[in-house]
Amino acid sequence: MPPQPVAPMRNTLTFMQSALPAPMEISGFNASTSDLSIQSVSPPEPPISEMTPSASYHVEKELMDHSAEFNMIENARPTFETLTRARRTATEKKPSTMTPEQELELLKIRSQSGENDDIFEYAKFCATYIPSNNDSKLRDKVAEEGFRLLKKLSKEDYAEAQYWLGRAYSEDDSHNLAFAQFLLAAKRDHPGATFAVGVCYEGGKGSRKDPKAAMTFYRKAAAAAYPPAMYRMGMICLRGELGQKRDIRDGVKWLKRCAAVADTDNPHALMQLSILHETGLPPAVHTDHKYSLQLLMQAANLGFPPAQFRLGQCYEYGSLTCVVDPRESLRWYTVAAEAGEQEAQFALAGWFLTGHLDQIPKDERAALMWTEKAAQAGFPKAQYAMGFFYETGLSILPPDQARAKQWYEIAAANGDERAHQRLTGQPITGSSKRPSKDSKQGSCTIM
């Protein structure tokens, strides 16, 4: 039996919400729990009747319906902005020993081999090229060359180029053009493109909304072990989405298959399985806090900010078999906060606002900084806190009623009820004291 959670030393600014979704209410399902290990999980086989019409039928029909879009790409160059930012970020994390011009020249030489793989790498680099001197005319000229090569590869049925062009068009909200390219690549059995076609059918992006067609393509991509498709199939089964019946057993199988190949791009199944084993879904999923923590740790170590935030909570409150450890809580909150996780930023502000004995020094400047970061990112609870800070003041912040009102208005517009009450003069649930430690639990209360 796992140890009972220790009473929290403080409630992070009191009004922080949990990152975990509410447990799913599922009853009347009988399944054994003997197959809950991640290893050696086979994907569920859908009935033949559910596999018709087939993915190939949909592809051929849509290819005919979207023939105009294939011709439209001739002069419709994507901006490649999102892909360029992604490459810039990757370069910042792992700087190259060569200048962009040297890399461009090296890839150009390799592309002269005539191999499509080499041409594709050169074309991608051209499309997302950032000159050392930020010469916009040169960048545009090189990007045009990249687009020319990508079009050529697409016409030659090179699936990677079709998929990559589809992503570029999708990021520009040119969904008809994106769907057309995804279809071409799906015809060549490209797993990512097959999944993307499913996404388009589900959301009606560039295509009609068609849940059955979406399921057909999701199944095909999942059967090819494409992680996002396996995760999506798992969630569809768990929630009974897209017209499917809830099937917890198959949902867990898909999630476990996805978790077995989790990486930095695909940690989501680990987090979802952790949630399932924290809350349990009897009789299909048993509660196992130790196993839940193991899964959470794996996701956090893969750099998944929601998992890092949840670990910070575990070490703060002593949940999931964790021993209360303020420093470890602070460490995980910091990692997640620096990655942009709003709730972690707000939780971190809570630690700095109150401090804790000799382990975490009180630092109102840091508390204000992290609260403002979360508020600026759109977190309503932090927006409300900013209003309260400006209304009552801090040792480093004189009261400013005008700015307090601005923040309350922003928070109220984003759905924060207490901000609305503050603006309208209604009684507000809770204390009206300045931030302080609760005598029983050491909780930090605001309003």
Contacts in CASP RR format, 6 or more apart in sequence:
PFRMAT RR
TARGET T0000
AUTHOR 0000-0000-0000
METHOD contacts of the structure
MODEL  1
MPPQPVAPMRNTLTFMQSALPAPMEISGFNASTSDLSIQSVSPPEPPISE
MTPSASYHVEKELMDHSAEFNMIENARPTFETLTRARRTATEKKPSTMTP
EQELELLKIRSQSGENDDIFEYAKFCATYIPSNNDSKLRDKVAEEGFRLL
KKLSKEDYAEAQYWLGRAYSEDDSHNLAFAQFLLAAKRDHPGATFAVGVC
YEGGKGSRKDPKAAMTFYRKAAAAAYPPAMYRMGMICLRGELGQKRDIRD
GVKWLKRCAAVADTDNPHALMQLSILHETGLPPAVHTDHKYSLQLLMQAA
NLGFPPAQFRLGQCYEYGSLTCVVDPRESLRWYTVAAEAGEQEAQFALAG
WFLTGHLDQIPKDERAALMWTEKAAQAGFPKAQYAMGFFYETGLSILPPD
QARAKQWYEIAAANGDERAHQRLTGQPITGSSKRPSKDSKQGSCTIM
2 289 0 8 1.000
2 290 0 8 1.000
2 320 0 8 1.000
2 321 0 8 1.000
3 321 0 8 1.000
5 317 0 8 1.000
5 318 0 8 1.000
5 319 0 8 1.000
6 317 0 8 1.000
6 318 0 8 1.000
6 324 0 8 1.000
7 440 0 8 1.000
7 441 0 8 1.000
8 316 0 8 1.000
8 317 0 8 1.000
8 441 0 8 1.000
8 442 0 8 1.000
8 443 0 8 1.000
9 316 0 8 1.000
9 324 0 8 1.000
9 326 0 8 1.000
9 356 0 8 1.000
9 441 0 8 1.000
9 442 0 8 1.000
9 443 0 8 1.000
10 350 0 8 1.000
10 354 0 8 1.000
10 356 0 8 1.000
10 437 0 8 1.000
10 438 0 8 1.000
10 441 0 8 1.000
10 442 0 8 1.000
10 443 0 8 1.000
10 444 0 8 1.000
11 441 0 8 1.000
11 443 0 8 1.000
11 444 0 8 1.000
11 445 0 8 1.000
12 316 0 8 1.000
12 346 0 8 1.000
12 347 0 8 1.000
12 350 0 8 1.000
12 351 0 8 1.000
12 444 0 8 1.000
13 346 0 8 1.000
13 347 0 8 1.000
13 349 0 8 1.000
13 350 0 8 1.000
13 353 0 8 1.000
13 371 0 8 1.000
13 381 0 8 1.000
13 385 0 8 1.000
13 435 0 8 1.000
13 444 0 8 1.000
13 446 0 8 1.000
14 443 0 8 1.000
14 444 0 8 1.000
14 445 0 8 1.000
14 446 0 8 1.000
14 447 0 8 1.000
15 381 0 8 1.000
15 384 0 8 1.000
15 385 0 8 1.000
15 418 0 8 1.000
15 446 0 8 1.000
15 447 0 8 1.000
16 343 0 8 1.000
16 346 0 8 1.000
16 347 0 8 1.000
16 381 0 8 1.000
17 343 0 8 1.000
17 381 0 8 1.000
18 313 0 8 1.000
19 306 0 8 1.000
19 309 0 8 1.000
19 310 0 8 1.000
19 313 0 8 1.000
19 343 0 8 1.000
20 275 0 8 1.000
20 278 0 8 1.000
20 279 0 8 1.000
20 310 0 8 1.000
21 275 0 8 1.000
23 279 0 8 1.000
23 280 0 8 1.000
23 281 0 8 1.000
24 238 0 8 1.000
24 239 0 8 1.000
24 281 0 8 1.000
26 246 0 8 1.000
26 248 0 8 1.000
26 281 0 8 1.000
26 284 0 8 1.000
29 246 0 8 1.000
29 248 0 8 1.000
29 249 0 8 1.000
29 283 0 8 1.000
29 284 0 8 1.000
30 283 0 8 1.000
31 248 0 8 1.000
31 249 0 8 1.000
31 283 0 8 1.000
31 284 0 8 1.000
32 283 0 8 1.000
33 283 0 8 1.000
33 284 0 8 1.000
33 285 0 8 1.000
33 286 0 8 1.000
35 41 0 8 1.000
35 253 0 8 1.000
36 252 0 8 1.000
36 256 0 8 1.000
36 285 0 8 1.000
36 286 0 8 1.000
37 256 0 8 1.000
38 256 0 8 1.000
38 259 0 8 1.000
38 260 0 8 1.000
38 273 0 8 1.000
39 260 0 8 1.000
41 253 0 8 1.000
41 256 0 8 1.000
41 257 0 8 1.000
41 260 0 8 1.000
42 253 0 8 1.000
42 257 0 8 1.000
43 222 0 8 1.000
43 223 0 8 1.000
43 230 0 8 1.000
43 253 0 8 1.000
43 254 0 8 1.000
43 257 0 8 1.000
44 237 0 8 1.000
44 247 0 8 1.000
44 249 0 8 1.000
44 250 0 8 1.000
44 251 0 8 1.000
44 253 0 8 1.000
44 254 0 8 1.000
46 219 0 8 1.000
50 215 0 8 1.000
50 219 0 8 1.000
51 216 0 8 1.000
51 219 0 8 1.000
53 212 0 8 1.000
53 213 0 8 1.000
53 216 0 8 1.000
54 216 0 8 1.000
55 186 0 8 1.000
55 194 0 8 1.000
55 216 0 8 1.000
55 217 0 8 1.000
55 220 0 8 1.000
56 187 0 8 1.000
58 197 0 8 1.000
58 213 0 8 1.000
58 216 0 8 1.000
58 217 0 8 1.000
59 183 0 8 1.000
59 186 0 8 1.000
59 187 0 8 1.000
59 197 0 8 1.000
60 187 0 8 1.000
62 179 0 8 1.000
62 183 0 8 1.000
62 207 0 8 1.000
63 183 0 8 1.000
63 184 0 8 1.000
63 187 0 8 1.000
66 176 0 8 1.000
66 179 0 8 1.000
66 180 0 8 1.000
66 183 0 8 1.000
69 176 0 8 1.000
69 177 0 8 1.000
69 179 0 8 1.000
69 180 0 8 1.000
70 180 0 8 1.000
70 184 0 8 1.000
72 176 0 8 1.000
72 177 0 8 1.000
73 151 0 8 1.000
73 154 0 8 1.000
73 165 0 8 1.000
73 169 0 8 1.000
73 177 0 8 1.000
73 180 0 8 1.000
73 181 0 8 1.000
74 151 0 8 1.000
76 169 0 8 1.000
76 174 0 8 1.000
76 177 0 8 1.000
77 143 0 8 1.000
77 144 0 8 1.000
77 147 0 8 1.000
78 127 0 8 1.000
78 147 0 8 1.000
78 165 0 8 1.000
78 168 0 8 1.000
78 169 0 8 1.000
78 171 0 8 1.000
78 172 0 8 1.000
78 174 0 8 1.000
79 168 0 8 1.000
79 171 0 8 1.000
79 172 0 8 1.000
80 127 0 8 1.000
80 128 0 8 1.000
80 143 0 8 1.000
80 168 0 8 1.000
81 171 0 8 1.000
81 172 0 8 1.000
82 168 0 8 1.000
82 171 0 8 1.000
83 124 0 8 1.000
83 127 0 8 1.000
83 128 0 8 1.000
83 164 0 8 1.000
83 167 0 8 1.000
83 168 0 8 1.000
83 171 0 8 1.000
84 127 0 8 1.000
84 128 0 8 1.000
84 130 0 8 1.000
86 128 0 8 1.000
87 128 0 8 1.000
87 130 0 8 1.000
88 130 0 8 1.000
96 103 0 8 1.000
98 106 0 8 1.000
99 132 0 8 1.000
100 129 0 8 1.000
100 130 0 8 1.000
100 131 0 8 1.000
100 132 0 8 1.000
101 131 0 8 1.000
101 132 0 8 1.000
103 125 0 8 1.000
104 125 0 8 1.000
104 126 0 8 1.000
104 129 0 8 1.000
104 142 0 8 1.000
107 118 0 8 1.000
107 121 0 8 1.000
107 122 0 8 1.000
107 125 0 8 1.000
108 122 0 8 1.000
110 118 0 8 1.000
110 121 0 8 1.000
110 122 0 8 1.000
111 118 0 8 1.000
111 119 0 8 1.000
111 121 0 8 1.000
111 122 0 8 1.000
111 123 0 8 1.000
111 149 0 8 1.000
116 153 0 8 1.000
116 156 0 8 1.000
116 158 0 8 1.000
116 161 0 8 1.000
117 160 0 8 1.000
119 149 0 8 1.000
119 153 0 8 1.000
120 149 0 8 1.000
120 150 0 8 1.000
120 153 0 8 1.000
120 158 0 8 1.000
120 160 0 8 1.000
120 161 0 8 1.000
120 164 0 8 1.000
122 146 0 8 1.000
122 149 0 8 1.000
123 145 0 8 1.000
123 146 0 8 1.000
123 147 0 8 1.000
123 149 0 8 1.000
123 150 0 8 1.000
123 153 0 8 1.000
123 161 0 8 1.000
124 146 0 8 1.000
124 150 0 8 1.000
124 164 0 8 1.000
126 142 0 8 1.000
126 143 0 8 1.000
126 145 0 8 1.000
126 146 0 8 1.000
126 147 0 8 1.000
126 149 0 8 1.000
127 143 0 8 1.000
127 146 0 8 1.000
127 147 0 8 1.000
127 150 0 8 1.000
127 168 0 8 1.000
128 143 0 8 1.000
129 139 0 8 1.000
129 142 0 8 1.000
129 143 0 8 1.000
130 139 0 8 1.000
131 138 0 8 1.000
131 139 0 8 1.000
131 142 0 8 1.000
150 161 0 8 1.000
150 164 0 8 1.000
150 165 0 8 1.000
151 165 0 8 1.000
153 160 0 8 1.000
153 161 0 8 1.000
153 162 0 8 1.000
154 161 0 8 1.000
154 162 0 8 1.000
154 165 0 8 1.000
154 181 0 8 1.000
154 184 0 8 1.000
157 184 0 8 1.000
157 188 0 8 1.000
159 184 0 8 1.000
159 185 0 8 1.000
159 188 0 8 1.000
159 189 0 8 1.000
159 190 0 8 1.000
159 193 0 8 1.000
160 185 0 8 1.000
160 190 0 8 1.000
162 181 0 8 1.000
162 182 0 8 1.000
162 184 0 8 1.000
162 185 0 8 1.000
162 188 0 8 1.000
162 190 0 8 1.000
162 193 0 8 1.000
163 181 0 8 1.000
163 182 0 8 1.000
163 185 0 8 1.000
163 190 0 8 1.000
163 192 0 8 1.000
163 193 0 8 1.000
163 196 0 8 1.000
165 181 0 8 1.000
166 177 0 8 1.000
166 178 0 8 1.000
166 181 0 8 1.000
166 182 0 8 1.000
166 185 0 8 1.000
166 193 0 8 1.000
166 196 0 8 1.000
167 178 0 8 1.000
167 196 0 8 1.000
168 178 0 8 1.000
169 175 0 8 1.000
169 177 0 8 1.000
169 178 0 8 1.000
169 181 0 8 1.000
170 178 0 8 1.000
170 196 0 8 1.000
170 205 0 8 1.000
175 200 0 8 1.000
175 204 0 8 1.000
175 205 0 8 1.000
175 206 0 8 1.000
176 206 0 8 1.000
178 196 0 8 1.000
178 200 0 8 1.000
178 205 0 8 1.000
178 206 0 8 1.000
179 197 0 8 1.000
179 200 0 8 1.000
179 205 0 8 1.000
179 206 0 8 1.000
179 207 0 8 1.000
181 193 0 8 1.000
182 193 0 8 1.000
182 196 0 8 1.000
182 197 0 8 1.000
182 200 0 8 1.000
183 193 0 8 1.000
183 197 0 8 1.000
184 193 0 8 1.000
185 192 0 8 1.000
185 193 0 8 1.000
185 194 0 8 1.000
186 193 0 8 1.000
186 194 0 8 1.000
186 196 0 8 1.000
186 197 0 8 1.000
186 217 0 8 1.000
189 224 0 8 1.000
191 221 0 8 1.000
191 224 0 8 1.000
191 225 0 8 1.000
191 226 0 8 1.000
191 229 0 8 1.000
192 221 0 8 1.000
192 226 0 8 1.000
192 228 0 8 1.000
192 229 0 8 1.000
194 217 0 8 1.000
194 220 0 8 1.000
194 221 0 8 1.000
194 224 0 8 1.000
194 226 0 8 1.000
194 229 0 8 1.000
195 217 0 8 1.000
195 218 0 8 1.000
195 221 0 8 1.000
195 226 0 8 1.000
195 228 0 8 1.000
195 229 0 8 1.000
195 232 0 8 1.000
197 207 0 8 1.000
197 217 0 8 1.000
198 213 0 8 1.000
198 214 0 8 1.000
198 216 0 8 1.000
198 217 0 8 1.000
198 218 0 8 1.000
198 221 0 8 1.000
199 205 0 8 1.000
199 214 0 8 1.000
200 206 0 8 1.000
200 207 0 8 1.000
201 207 0 8 1.000
201 208 0 8 1.000
201 209 0 8 1.000
201 210 0 8 1.000
201 211 0 8 1.000
201 213 0 8 1.000
201 214 0 8 1.000
201 217 0 8 1.000
202 209 0 8 1.000
202 211 0 8 1.000
202 214 0 8 1.000
202 242 0 8 1.000
203 209 0 8 1.000
203 214 0 8 1.000
204 210 0 8 1.000
211 242 0 8 1.000
211 243 0 8 1.000
212 242 0 8 1.000
214 242 0 8 1.000
215 236 0 8 1.000
215 242 0 8 1.000
215 244 0 8 1.000
218 229 0 8 1.000
218 232 0 8 1.000
218 233 0 8 1.000
218 236 0 8 1.000
219 233 0 8 1.000
221 228 0 8 1.000
221 229 0 8 1.000
222 229 0 8 1.000
222 230 0 8 1.000
222 232 0 8 1.000
222 233 0 8 1.000
222 254 0 8 1.000
225 257 0 8 1.000
225 261 0 8 1.000
227 258 0 8 1.000
227 261 0 8 1.000
227 262 0 8 1.000
227 263 0 8 1.000
227 265 0 8 1.000
227 266 0 8 1.000
227 269 0 8 1.000
228 266 0 8 1.000
230 254 0 8 1.000
230 255 0 8 1.000
230 257 0 8 1.000
230 258 0 8 1.000
230 269 0 8 1.000
231 254 0 8 1.000
231 255 0 8 1.000
231 258 0 8 1.000
231 266 0 8 1.000
231 268 0 8 1.000
231 269 0 8 1.000
231 272 0 8 1.000
233 250 0 8 1.000
233 251 0 8 1.000
233 254 0 8 1.000
234 250 0 8 1.000
234 251 0 8 1.000
234 252 0 8 1.000
234 253 0 8 1.000
234 254 0 8 1.000
234 255 0 8 1.000
234 258 0 8 1.000
235 241 0 8 1.000
235 251 0 8 1.000
235 255 0 8 1.000
235 272 0 8 1.000
236 242 0 8 1.000
236 244 0 8 1.000
236 251 0 8 1.000
237 244 0 8 1.000
237 246 0 8 1.000
237 247 0 8 1.000
237 248 0 8 1.000
237 250 0 8 1.000
237 251 0 8 1.000
237 254 0 8 1.000
238 246 0 8 1.000
238 248 0 8 1.000
238 251 0 8 1.000
238 252 0 8 1.000
238 255 0 8 1.000
239 246 0 8 1.000
240 246 0 8 1.000
240 247 0 8 1.000
248 281 0 8 1.000
248 284 0 8 1.000
248 285 0 8 1.000
249 284 0 8 1.000
252 273 0 8 1.000
252 276 0 8 1.000
252 284 0 8 1.000
252 285 0 8 1.000
255 269 0 8 1.000
255 272 0 8 1.000
255 273 0 8 1.000
255 276 0 8 1.000
256 269 0 8 1.000
256 273 0 8 1.000
258 266 0 8 1.000
258 268 0 8 1.000
258 269 0 8 1.000
259 269 0 8 1.000
259 270 0 8 1.000
259 273 0 8 1.000
259 295 0 8 1.000
259 298 0 8 1.000
262 269 0 8 1.000
262 270 0 8 1.000
262 298 0 8 1.000
262 299 0 8 1.000
262 302 0 8 1.000
263 302 0 8 1.000
264 302 0 8 1.000
264 303 0 8 1.000
267 298 0 8 1.000
267 299 0 8 1.000
267 302 0 8 1.000
267 303 0 8 1.000
267 304 0 8 1.000
267 307 0 8 1.000
268 299 0 8 1.000
268 304 0 8 1.000
270 295 0 8 1.000
270 296 0 8 1.000
270 298 0 8 1.000
270 299 0 8 1.000
270 302 0 8 1.000
270 304 0 8 1.000
270 307 0 8 1.000
271 295 0 8 1.000
271 296 0 8 1.000
271 299 0 8 1.000
271 304 0 8 1.000
271 306 0 8 1.000
271 307 0 8 1.000
271 310 0 8 1.000
273 292 0 8 1.000
273 295 0 8 1.000
274 292 0 8 1.000
274 293 0 8 1.000
274 295 0 8 1.000
274 296 0 8 1.000
274 299 0 8 1.000
274 307 0 8 1.000
274 310 0 8 1.000
275 292 0 8 1.000
276 285 0 8 1.000
277 285 0 8 1.000
277 286 0 8 1.000
277 287 0 8 1.000
277 288 0 8 1.000
277 289 0 8 1.000
277 291 0 8 1.000
277 292 0 8 1.000
277 295 0 8 1.000
278 287 0 8 1.000
278 289 0 8 1.000
278 292 0 8 1.000
278 320 0 8 1.000
279 287 0 8 1.000
280 286 0 8 1.000
280 287 0 8 1.000
289 319 0 8 1.000
289 320 0 8 1.000
289 321 0 8 1.000
290 320 0 8 1.000
290 321 0 8 1.000
292 320 0 8 1.000
293 314 0 8 1.000
293 320 0 8 1.000
293 321 0 8 1.000
293 322 0 8 1.000
296 307 0 8 1.000
296 310 0 8 1.000
296 311 0 8 1.000
296 314 0 8 1.000
296 320 0 8 1.000
297 311 0 8 1.000
299 306 0 8 1.000
299 307 0 8 1.000
300 307 0 8 1.000
300 308 0 8 1.000
300 310 0 8 1.000
300 311 0 8 1.000
300 332 0 8 1.000
300 335 0 8 1.000
303 335 0 8 1.000
303 339 0 8 1.000
305 335 0 8 1.000
305 336 0 8 1.000
305 339 0 8 1.000
305 340 0 8 1.000
305 341 0 8 1.000
305 344 0 8 1.000
306 336 0 8 1.000
306 341 0 8 1.000
308 332 0 8 1.000
308 333 0 8 1.000
308 335 0 8 1.000
308 336 0 8 1.000
308 339 0 8 1.000
308 341 0 8 1.000
308 344 0 8 1.000
309 332 0 8 1.000
309 333 0 8 1.000
309 336 0 8 1.000
309 341 0 8 1.000
309 343 0 8 1.000
309 344 0 8 1.000
309 347 0 8 1.000
311 322 0 8 1.000
311 332 0 8 1.000
312 328 0 8 1.000
312 329 0 8 1.000
312 331 0 8 1.000
312 332 0 8 1.000
312 333 0 8 1.000
312 336 0 8 1.000
312 344 0 8 1.000
312 347 0 8 1.000
313 319 0 8 1.000
313 329 0 8 1.000
313 347 0 8 1.000
314 320 0 8 1.000
314 322 0 8 1.000
314 329 0 8 1.000
315 322 0 8 1.000
315 323 0 8 1.000
315 324 0 8 1.000
315 325 0 8 1.000
315 326 0 8 1.000
315 328 0 8 1.000
315 329 0 8 1.000
315 332 0 8 1.000
316 324 0 8 1.000
316 326 0 8 1.000
316 329 0 8 1.000
316 347 0 8 1.000
317 324 0 8 1.000
318 324 0 8 1.000
326 351 0 8 1.000
326 356 0 8 1.000
326 357 0 8 1.000
326 359 0 8 1.000
326 360 0 8 1.000
327 359 0 8 1.000
327 360 0 8 1.000
329 351 0 8 1.000
330 348 0 8 1.000
330 351 0 8 1.000
330 360 0 8 1.000
332 344 0 8 1.000
333 344 0 8 1.000
333 347 0 8 1.000
333 348 0 8 1.000
333 351 0 8 1.000
334 344 0 8 1.000
334 348 0 8 1.000
336 344 0 8 1.000
337 344 0 8 1.000
337 345 0 8 1.000
337 347 0 8 1.000
337 348 0 8 1.000
337 370 0 8 1.000
337 373 0 8 1.000
340 373 0 8 1.000
340 377 0 8 1.000
342 374 0 8 1.000
342 377 0 8 1.000
342 378 0 8 1.000
342 379 0 8 1.000
342 382 0 8 1.000
343 374 0 8 1.000
343 379 0 8 1.000
345 370 0 8 1.000
345 371 0 8 1.000
345 373 0 8 1.000
345 374 0 8 1.000
345 377 0 8 1.000
345 379 0 8 1.000
345 382 0 8 1.000
346 370 0 8 1.000
346 371 0 8 1.000
346 374 0 8 1.000
346 379 0 8 1.000
346 381 0 8 1.000
346 382 0 8 1.000
346 385 0 8 1.000
348 366 0 8 1.000
348 370 0 8 1.000
349 366 0 8 1.000
349 367 0 8 1.000
349 368 0 8 1.000
349 369 0 8 1.000
349 370 0 8 1.000
349 371 0 8 1.000
349 374 0 8 1.000
349 382 0 8 1.000
349 385 0 8 1.000
350 367 0 8 1.000
350 370 0 8 1.000
350 444 0 8 1.000
351 360 0 8 1.000
352 360 0 8 1.000
352 362 0 8 1.000
352 363 0 8 1.000
352 364 0 8 1.000
352 366 0 8 1.000
352 367 0 8 1.000
352 370 0 8 1.000
353 362 0 8 1.000
353 364 0 8 1.000
353 367 0 8 1.000
353 435 0 8 1.000
353 444 0 8 1.000
354 362 0 8 1.000
354 435 0 8 1.000
354 437 0 8 1.000
354 442 0 8 1.000
354 444 0 8 1.000
355 361 0 8 1.000
355 362 0 8 1.000
355 363 0 8 1.000
364 394 0 8 1.000
364 395 0 8 1.000
364 396 0 8 1.000
364 397 0 8 1.000
365 396 0 8 1.000
367 394 0 8 1.000
368 389 0 8 1.000
368 394 0 8 1.000
368 396 0 8 1.000
368 397 0 8 1.000
371 382 0 8 1.000
371 385 0 8 1.000
371 386 0 8 1.000
371 389 0 8 1.000
372 382 0 8 1.000
372 386 0 8 1.000
373 382 0 8 1.000
374 381 0 8 1.000
374 382 0 8 1.000
375 382 0 8 1.000
375 383 0 8 1.000
375 385 0 8 1.000
375 386 0 8 1.000
375 407 0 8 1.000
375 410 0 8 1.000
378 414 0 8 1.000
380 411 0 8 1.000
380 414 0 8 1.000
380 415 0 8 1.000
380 416 0 8 1.000
380 419 0 8 1.000
381 411 0 8 1.000
381 416 0 8 1.000
383 407 0 8 1.000
383 410 0 8 1.000
383 411 0 8 1.000
383 414 0 8 1.000
383 416 0 8 1.000
383 419 0 8 1.000
384 407 0 8 1.000
384 408 0 8 1.000
384 411 0 8 1.000
384 416 0 8 1.000
384 418 0 8 1.000
384 419 0 8 1.000
384 422 0 8 1.000
384 447 0 8 1.000
385 446 0 8 1.000
386 407 0 8 1.000
386 411 0 8 1.000
387 403 0 8 1.000
387 404 0 8 1.000
387 405 0 8 1.000
387 406 0 8 1.000
387 407 0 8 1.000
387 408 0 8 1.000
387 411 0 8 1.000
387 419 0 8 1.000
387 422 0 8 1.000
388 404 0 8 1.000
388 446 0 8 1.000
388 447 0 8 1.000
389 397 0 8 1.000
389 404 0 8 1.000
390 397 0 8 1.000
390 399 0 8 1.000
390 400 0 8 1.000
390 401 0 8 1.000
390 403 0 8 1.000
390 404 0 8 1.000
390 407 0 8 1.000
391 399 0 8 1.000
391 401 0 8 1.000
391 404 0 8 1.000
391 422 0 8 1.000
392 399 0 8 1.000
392 434 0 8 1.000
393 399 0 8 1.000
405 423 0 8 1.000
407 419 0 8 1.000
408 419 0 8 1.000
408 422 0 8 1.000
408 423 0 8 1.000
409 419 0 8 1.000
409 423 0 8 1.000
410 419 0 8 1.000
411 419 0 8 1.000
412 419 0 8 1.000
412 420 0 8 1.000
412 422 0 8 1.000
412 423 0 8 1.000
418 428 0 8 1.000
418 429 0 8 1.000
418 447 0 8 1.000
420 426 0 8 1.000
421 427 0 8 1.000
421 428 0 8 1.000
422 428 0 8 1.000
422 447 0 8 1.000
428 447 0 8 1.000
430 445 0 8 1.000
430 447 0 8 1.000
431 445 0 8 1.000
431 447 0 8 1.000
432 447 0 8 1.000
433 445 0 8 1.000
435 444 0 8 1.000
435 445 0 8 1.000
435 446 0 8 1.000
436 444 0 8 1.000
436 445 0 8 1.000
437 443 0 8 1.000
437 444 0 8 1.000
438 444 0 8 1.000
438 445 0 8 1.000
END
